[in-house]
Amino acid sequence: MGYPSVEHRRVLAAAVLGRVSDPAPDDADPLRAVAGEILDVSPHLIIIETPDGTEERLVIAPWATAWHGRGTAPADLPVGAMVMMRALRDGRVVERIWADATRITGTILSIQGRRDLTVELDCGPHRGHRTIIIPYRASGRLQVRHPKFEPGYLFDAIGIRQDGGSMALLPATSQPPYLARAVPAPPHVHAGMTAGISGTATWSDTFDEEKRGAAYPMLERADTGCAQAGVSCAGLPYLSVGSLLRVTNVCSKRASDVPVVACGCLAGRFCDRCVECDTSPRGRIVELSPFSYVELGGDLVNGCFNAHIGLG
């Protein structure tokens, strides 16, 4: 029996995902993601240069928190750091700042070193190889959640960009117990399902600057030029690049229409759960750009939120 035709797959996707109307939280301020390089910062004001060269001055809320490899006061962030910020009230009041944050996701190729470890990762055909450092002080915490520090196993961590490289500091998930090439089979997709699909939403910093969008695992290989597309344990239907997903953060009840702009072949190999506000079903159903993730209420350090997707 052959694979369904492209048209059949579109019909199946519409039947499975449906178009879900998600209520917004009562009296919730809209969230705006703002990114740039710190030009100056004080306890009450941060001045940045955005990627397009615009200078922005934003008020720091009295309750605001910051992260730069660890929790810190916003005023202690260094000039020159690249920040992603979550802002309220027409995008002028900052309540959360992440400085030099990066996410390091891939398949382990090699590990070298005895104290500080140098790890080479395969981050997928669209993202290439990446070499990272795991400092000795972080290795114990990472290995508790990643017991298989061996080639062929998946790796996912939160860290910071430093001196032109990346340093892994916190585990973003518990490492799947299987090899990256041995993803568990998905459940059967029932065409009668119309309430959408639940699972885990994560983020990646490999999107273009200030891009709002998503990477999705189950894309047509011919559409993406990715021979590793079409793998997921979440029972996702096939979509194409340009499809519009209605993504809901189950924890914050915030929802947004997000376009599929990239192949999520690596995300599809993680059959893990998010426990941000409850335990999600297994499987990463969408990988968001930092802008989309933050504007849906996600925390970059936590690394995931419980999500529900339908057609936008």
N, C-alpha and C positions, 0 to 999 in steps of 0.2 A: 504494500500500500504506500503510495507516494505522499509527500507533504501537501497540505492544503494550498490552494492557489492564493496569490496575494489578495485577491478580492474576497475570497473566503475568510482569510485571516482578518481582514478589516471588519467583516461582519461579526466574526467571533469576538474580536476585541471590543466592539461596541456592545455586544450582548453581555460580555463579562464585566466590563468596567462601568457601563452606563454613564449617565450624566448626573452626578450627585450634587445636590444643593446643600451646602454646609453653612449652618448659622454662624455668624461672627459673635465673639464674646460681647456681652452687654457692656456698654460704656467703655469699650477698649480703645485706647489711643492707637492710631495707625503707627506702625514701626517703619523706620527708614534706615537702611544700611548706608554707611558713609565710610569711604576708605581714602587713605592718603598717607603722606609722610609728615611726621611731626616737625613743625617749624618752631613752635614754642608751646609750653604748657605750664599752667599754674593750678592751684587747687580749684579754681572756679572757671577756667577758660582753657580751651585747647585750640591752637591754630595749626591747620594742616594745608598741604598742597595736594590736591587731588590728582589722579592720573592724567587728567587733561590739562593740568597746569593752573587750575583755578585755586585761589586761596580761599579757605573757608574758616570762619571763626565760630566755634560752637561752645555753648555753656555746658559745664560739667555739673550734673545734678548732685546735690548734697549726698545722696545715697549711692552714687555711682561706684562701680568696682572696676578694677583693671587686672589684666593677667599678662605677664611677660616671662613665661617659663614657670611662674608661681604667682600667687596673688600679691598685688602691690597697690599702693596708693596711686591714683591717676597722676598726681603731680610728680611722682618719682619716675615716670616713664622717660626714657632718654630721647633727646632731640635726634632726629634722623631715623627713628624707628618707623616701620610701616604698620599702620594700625587699621583694623576693621572695627567700626563702632556701631552700636545700636542706639538710635536716637528717637525721641518722642517729640510731641508738640510741633508739628510741621517740620520735623527733622532738625530742630535747632538745639535741643536739650539732650545731651548724651547721658545714657544710664549704664552702658557697658562698653568696655574697651578691651580689645585683644591686640597685643603688640607683637609683630614678627611671627604670628602664629602660622604653623604649617601642619598639614596632615600627610603622613607617610604611609602609603598603602601599596602593597605589592606582594610578589612571591619571592621568597628568599632564594638567592642564587649562591651567595657565599658569605661567610663570617670569618673575620680575622681579628686577632688581638686577644689579650688576656684580661686586662682591666677595662680600659676604654675599647669598645668594640667597633669595628668598621664593617658595615653590612651593605652588600650590594643587592638591590632588589630589581626584579622585572615588574614594571608598573603597567604592563599591557602594551599592545602594539601601537597605540596612539600616544603613549606617554614615555616610552623608552625605559632605559635603565636609570637607576638613581642610587648613588652611594651616600650613606648616612653614617653618623656617629651616634653610638649609644654610650654616654658617659658612665663611668663605673657607679656613680651615685644613683643612677636611674635603672641600672641593669637588673637589680633584684626585683624591683617593682614590675618591670616589664616581663621578666621571665616567669613570675607567678601567673600572669595571664597568658603568656606565650611559652608554654613548657617545651615546645618543639622548635628550638633554635637550630633548625636544620634546613638544608636546601630542599626546595619543593613544597614547603609549608607556607601558608599565608601569614602576613604580618600587617599590623595596622596600629599606628601610634600617632599621638599628638606631640608636637614639639615646637621648636623655634628655628627660624633662619638666622644663621650667625656666620660672619666672615665668609660669605659666599657659599656656605654649605648648610646642611640641615642636621639638627640635633634632636633625637627622639627622647622624650621625657616621660610621657604618660601612655599607658595602654589605652587604645580607643575601643577595644573590644576584647573578649576572651577569644583566643585563637581557635579556629575550627580544628577538630581533631583529625581531619582527613587531609590528604595531599590536595594541592590546588587543582589538579587535573581530575580529582575524584569527587566532584560535587554530587550530593545525593539527588536522586531523581525527584522532580516536582510531582505534586498531586495532579490528578486529572483535572483539566479545566472544563467546567460545565458551562455550556452556552446559556443555561437558564439563570445563571447568577447575574444579577443586575445591580447589586448594592456596592460594587467596587471591591477593592482588595486592600487588606490591611497588612502591615509589615513594618520594616525599619526604613527611615530616611536618614541618610548620612550626608556628608559634604566633602568636597575636594577643592583644593586651591589650584587645580590645573586648568580652570576655565580662564578665558580672557578677562582682563581687568574690567570691573564694573558690569560684567555680564550677568543677566538673570536668566537662568535656564537649568536644565537637568540632563543628566546622563541616565539612560534607561537600558537594562540588560537585554531585553528581548527585541532586538532590532533585526531587520532583514540583513543578512550578510552582504548581499549584493548592493543594498542601499548605503551601507556604511563602509564597505571595503574592509571589513573586520572579520577575519576568519574565526575569531573567538567569540563573536556575538551569539546570542541565542542560548545562553546557559543561565539557569536560575532554578533554585529549589522552591521558589514561591508560587509556582503555577501561574505565571504572568502570561497574558496574551501577547502576540506580536504587534508592534507598532512600527511606525516609520519616523525618520527624522522630520521634525516640523509638527508632529502631533502635539496637541495641547492637553496637558494633564491638570486635573483639579487636585491639588495636593492639600491635605488637611493635616495640621499638627494636632493630633488627638489630645495632647497634653494642654496646649494653650487654646485650642478651638479656633485657631487662626487658619484661614484657607486662602489659596491664591491659585490662579491659572498660570502654569509654568510650561514653557515650550521645551520639547525634547530637542536638544542641540548636539548631543554627543552620544557615543557608544559607551554603555556601562558594563562592558564585558568583565572587568575585574570585580566590580561590585556584585555581579551576579554569582560569583564564586563563594561569597560569604553567606553561609546558611546559619547566621547568628540571630540573636534577639536583642531588642532594645528594652531596657527596664527603666526608662526615664520617669514615667508616671505610673506605669503598669507594665506587665510583660507582653511584648508584642508577639504576634505569630512569627515563625522563622522566615528569614529571607530579607535581603535588602531590595526594596521595590523601586527605589529612586535614589540617585546621588545628585545632590543639589550644588549649585555654585554657592560660594559664601554669601553673596548678596541675597539670593533667594532663601537660603537657609536661615540667615539672621532675621530677615523680614517676616519669616513665619514663626519667629519666637525661639529659634534654636540657639543653643549655647555651643560655641566652637570647641570648648574644652570637654564638655560632656560627649560630644561627637555624634550623637544621634537623637532622634525623637521618634515616638510611635506615630506612624503615619497611616493615612487612608487615601487611596487614589481612585479617581474616576476620570472620565473624559471631560475636558474643559469645554 
